[in-house]
Each structure stands twice: as structure tokens, then as C-alpha cells.
Amino acid sequence: MTQDLDETVRSFGTRLRGQAGVCKFIIQCPGCDRDVNYTDTILRDMLTRGLSDPEIQLDLLGNRRQDMTLEQVFQFVEAKESGKRSASKLFDSQRAQTASSSYRRNKNTARLASKKVEKAESVCSYCGKKGHGTRAP
């Protein structure tokens, strides 16, 4: 299983846990004959393998603490996802401001160019010549 693009890590973990319930990851301890449930270990590994963001996956695999519990892995990935969302919103707002500034700059440049053309084509009310506007001093 893999995480969907807009799916949170908790939702993905819930889907994984549902599938793990079918598999029954339980073995009998050879020393004491008690049942040992290793579902969380398998879920931790499958969660890491199925993450949709390769950067978060690499950060998780490259982390010094390879003995994290399933809950610690959830917290780690949630923090990374939250940071990426915040950075994305920040970058989007900066892009919008840049685009807005660029639009204004282009609009002002076009307005100045049209004034120059208008000035060059209009006839002076004093001398009757073109090239210096209608009300030249």
C-alpha cells in the first residue's frame, strides 16, 4: 500500500492497520510459548515504505534513531508534512506578491509607453507641430 497524495500520514496508518488486522502478525515465542504481536513493527516498516513524499521518506530512513516506535514515526512524519505545508503556503504568498508587483510594473511601463506615443503623435496647440505634446511650454 502507498499513501495517497493528499492523505495525511495518520489516515494512511489507519488504512495500513486495517490491512494488518487481516494478516494477524502474531508468532509464538519459542522460549515461553506466549503469543508475541509484532504488528507495530511491520506497520512502522510499511508506513516508511509507503510514504508518498520521497524527501520525508529519505529523512526518516536517514535518521539516527532507527529504533523509533510506530508512534514516534507518526510524529516525525507529521512534523515534516506540517513543515512542508507551511513552507508551501509561504512560498505561494511570496510568488503572488512577486506576480502582483510584476503586473503593476508592466502596467506602468505600458502606460508610460502609450503616453510617449500619444505625445509624439499629438499636434501642439501653440505651434501646430508634432512631437512635443499638445500643451508644450
Secondary structure, DSSP 4 states (H G I P E B T S, - for coil): ----TT--HHHHHHHHHHHHHHH--EEE-TTT--EEE-HHHHHHHHHHHH-S-HHHHHHHHT-S-TT--HHHHHHHHHHHHHHHHHHHHHHHHHHHHHHHHHHHHHHHHHHHHHHHHHHHHSBPTTT--BSS-TT--
